[in-house]
């Protein structure tokens, strides 16, 4: 697979309008993120490969959700999803950053997310936590798992990273914004049950994960 630095020189970058971010590099003019389509496709393919590899790695020693967490999350997630979820709590180490991150930063995407500072990563049905597992973090990670389940890996990665690469800000991705929206609803009143899967399927059917 060609490197991002190689594909940068293949053609003139095509400006993609997005949310201006002062810390995203001097090469990008305000409000623009310059990546050619081949670079974007390259990133998406490498992210999918990374996600699959990390899922297989952590799945080998992931543990099922404990009974307390299952009971707590049952009013919001399907029994099938909860039963199939594996959890890894890292100690003395952090989630390893994929090699493509450095290449993206070399293209002046210095605001690319730092994996070591993220509280958790969801690799489809495998949840890996850098920080101590809390009810709030677990809920958020499970929302992402539902999004993967509904959309599939390839579609999730495309929707999330196309927005990120256009804006330089992962929180502007509708997928992430919806995850935080549902998390806030959970935190506000945990006594009122609701279906995360239903909320995600509704949002997906309305194509609301696709807009910036």
C-alpha positions in Angstrom: 0.0 0.0 0.0 1.4 3.4 -1.0 2.3 5.8 1.8 0.5 9.0 2.4 3.6 11.1 1.7 3.9 9.5 -1.7 0.3 10.1 -2.6 0.6 13.7 -1.5 2.8 14.4 -4.6 0.6 12.6 -7.1 -1.8 15.5 -7.9 -2.7 18.9 -6.8 -4.6 18.8 -3.5 -8.3 19.5 -3.7 -9.6 21.9 -1.1 -12.3 20.5 1.1 -14.4 23.0 3.1 -14.5 22.4 6.8 -14.5 23.9 10.2 -11.4 26.2 10.6 -9.0 25.0 13.3 -6.0 27.2 14.2 -3.8 24.3 15.3 -4.2 22.1 12.3 -1.1 23.3 10.4 0.2 26.1 8.3 -0.2 24.2 5.0 -4.0 24.3 5.3 -5.6 27.7 4.7 -8.3 28.8 7.1 -11.5 26.8 6.7 -9.9 24.3 4.3 -8.3 20.8 4.5 -6.3 19.9 1.4 -6.3 16.2 0.7 -6.7 14.5 -2.6 -9.2 11.6 -2.9 -6.4 9.0 -3.2 -5.0 10.1 0.1 -8.4 9.9 1.8 -9.0 6.4 0.4 -5.5 5.4 1.6 -6.3 6.6 5.1 -9.7 4.8 5.2 -8.1 1.5 4.1 -5.4 1.7 6.6 -7.8 2.6 9.4 -10.0 -0.4 8.6 -6.9 -2.6 8.6 -5.8 -1.2 11.9 -9.2 -1.6 13.5 -9.4 -5.3 12.3 -5.9 -6.1 13.6 -6.5 -4.5 17.0 -9.8 -6.2 17.4 -8.2 -9.6 16.8 -5.3 -8.8 19.1 -7.5 -7.6 22.1 -10.2 -10.2 21.5 -7.7 -12.9 22.4 -7.6 -11.8 26.0 -10.7 -9.7 26.4 -13.2 -10.5 29.1 -17.0 -10.5 29.1 -18.8 -7.6 30.8 -19.2 -8.4 34.5 -22.7 -9.0 35.9 -22.9 -5.5 37.5 -22.2 -3.8 34.2 -24.6 -6.0 32.3 -27.4 -5.2 34.7 -26.6 -1.5 34.5 -26.5 -1.4 30.7 -29.4 -3.8 30.0 -32.1 -1.0 29.9 -30.2 0.7 27.0 -28.5 -2.1 25.0 -29.7 -5.4 23.6 -28.9 -8.6 25.5 -27.2 -10.0 22.4 -24.8 -7.0 22.1 -24.0 -7.1 25.8 -23.3 -10.9 25.8 -21.0 -10.6 22.8 -19.0 -7.6 24.1 -15.4 -8.1 25.3 -13.6 -5.6 27.6 -9.9 -4.9 28.1 -8.7 -2.7 30.9 -5.1 -1.7 30.2 -2.6 -1.4 33.0 0.9 -0.1 32.7 0.5 0.5 29.0 -1.7 2.5 26.5 -3.3 1.8 23.2 -0.6 1.7 20.6 -0.8 4.4 18.0 -1.0 3.2 14.4 1.9 4.0 12.1 -0.3 6.1 9.7 -0.8 8.7 12.4 2.7 10.0 12.0 2.3 10.2 8.2 -1.0 12.2 8.6 0.7 14.6 11.0 3.5 15.0 8.5 0.9 16.4 6.2 0.3 19.1 8.8 -2.6 17.3 10.6 -1.0 18.0 13.9 -4.5 17.9 15.6 -4.9 14.2 14.7 -6.2 12.4 17.7 -3.6 11.1 20.2 -4.6 7.5 20.9 -2.6 7.4 24.1 -4.7 10.2 25.6 -8.1 8.8 24.6 -10.1 7.2 27.4 -11.1 4.2 25.3 -11.2 2.8 21.8 -14.0 0.6 20.5 -12.9 -2.1 18.0 -16.4 -3.2 17.0 -17.4 -5.6 19.8 -14.1 -5.2 21.7 -13.8 -2.2 24.1 -10.3 -1.2 25.2 -9.9 1.2 28.0 -6.8 3.3 28.7 -8.4 4.8 31.8 -10.4 3.2 34.6 -13.8 1.9 33.4 -16.6 4.1 34.7 -20.3 3.8 33.9 -20.1 6.8 31.7 -17.1 5.6 29.7 -18.6 2.2 29.3 -21.9 3.6 28.0 -20.1 5.8 25.4 -17.9 2.8 24.3 -21.0 0.7 23.9 -22.8 3.3 21.8 -19.9 3.2 19.4 -20.2 -0.6 19.4 -23.8 -0.3 18.3 -22.8 2.2 15.6 -20.4 -0.4 14.3 -23.0 -3.1 14.4 -25.6 -1.0 12.5 -23.3 0.6 9.9 -20.5 -2.0 9.5 -16.8 -1.3 9.9 -16.2 0.1 6.4 -19.1 2.5 6.5 -18.4 3.6 10.1 -14.8 4.4 9.2 -15.7 6.3 6.1 -18.3 8.4 7.8 -16.1 9.2 10.8 -12.8 9.9 9.1 -14.1 11.8 6.1 -15.5 14.3 8.4 -12.4 14.3 10.6 -10.1 14.7 7.6 -12.3 17.6 6.3 -12.4 19.5 9.7 -9.4 18.3 11.7 -11.7 17.8 14.7 -13.1 14.4 15.6 -15.9 15.9 17.7 -17.4 17.5 14.6 -18.2 14.0 13.2 -22.0 13.3 13.5 -21.2 9.8 14.8 -19.2 11.1 17.7 -21.6 13.9 18.4 -24.5 11.5 18.6 -22.5 9.2 20.9 -22.0 12.2 23.3 -25.7 13.1 22.9 -26.8 9.7 24.0 -24.2 9.6 26.8 -25.6 12.9 28.1 -29.1 11.5 28.1 -27.9 8.5 30.0 -26.1 10.6 32.6 -29.0 13.0 33.0 -31.4 10.3 34.1 -30.4 6.7 34.3 -33.7 5.6 35.6 -35.4 6.2 32.2 -34.6 3.4 29.8 -34.2 3.9 26.0 -32.9 1.9 23.1 -29.5 3.0 21.8 -29.9 0.7 18.9 -33.2 2.2 17.9 -31.7 5.7 18.2 -28.7 4.8 16.0 -30.8 3.0 13.4 -33.1 6.0 13.2 -30.2 8.4 12.8 -28.6 6.2 10.1 -31.9 5.8 8.2 -32.2 9.6 8.0 -28.6 9.9 6.7 -27.8 12.2 9.6 -24.4 10.6 10.1 -23.3 11.9 6.7 -23.6 15.7 7.1 -21.0 18.0 8.6 
